[in-house]
């Protein structure tokens, strides 16, 4: 029996349960590294299907294998943490935790991967899987450096040949799946520049190192210099979010601070970015005599979808949902720590349509964000079909 047909039949009986799980998680959101209740809820559901989840040493997050343990291992990943953002909806399942909400769809991702595991466990009882499907429920995606690296350290990628995931996309209608090969999300780096000088009186700038003026050169000059140093196709985007200097109008301060993010799509340029930024800042401040100290933290690489795995997602979308479901999707300068897995194994991330027809678009990380819950069944069918197809192809040596 084709897996997509089996999963569709399974969902006819169990989709409401997955919606209930999603609403439970949505109503009880937990921030990064605090997802104890969410972890326990998912573990209990997996146990009820005869699976044996393994909880991370932190007590938050877990992973679980479906299948015999032999053959290729295909990883299907969800993230489970919430955001420090007030839920502005007035619904029965709105957040019960003040200032915390699932405004990025991780509750939906969790319900989907839980459904993949439960459906494939039932499938495996009648039609043995061609390999192992590894379900990963990752904590701390919304913080840096994120939970992916901790899971990798604990062995989640051992024997894994491929990794796949979906992310909610409120710009796409429910029932549609955004597919794109190559870079789909950007590297996200934190940059802090501290400038120091002796300070002085504003009436005698020639006797000082004018920190505010020098900061202004970096504020405007560094993005401009990067635009002429980096291949434009890398889409390097440096935006400052914080600037601090001085406390009175007639004194040149002794120190100043800039903080911002650098985002880009090209992995090779990303690897060279810290040295490049340090060199450019030194050149910008040299004429004014300031001393520059730079912190450049490379938080997340770009998500670069394997062309082959992306094609597998497209085929599964057609098989499980229909040709009409395939949608082109653009690149995002947002970061996604699924990228850390793809530094080690090939894989791909798809965008899952979550907007009800004719409804307004509430973007991710907004207090009124919600989804059309039909997206859960769509995500289960997509990821279950893709995972089994990839395992079958790997087992056959394709």
Helices and strands as residue ranges (DSSP letters): H 3-27, H 36-48, E 54-55, E 62-67, E 73-79, H 106-126, E 132-138, H 147-153, E 160-173, E 177-179, E 182-185, E 187-196, E 200-201, G 202-207, H 211-229, G 232-234, E 237-245, E 251-252, E 255-264, H 267-286, E 291-300, E 303-305, H 307-320, G 323-325, E 326-328, H 339-342, E 346-355, H 374-395
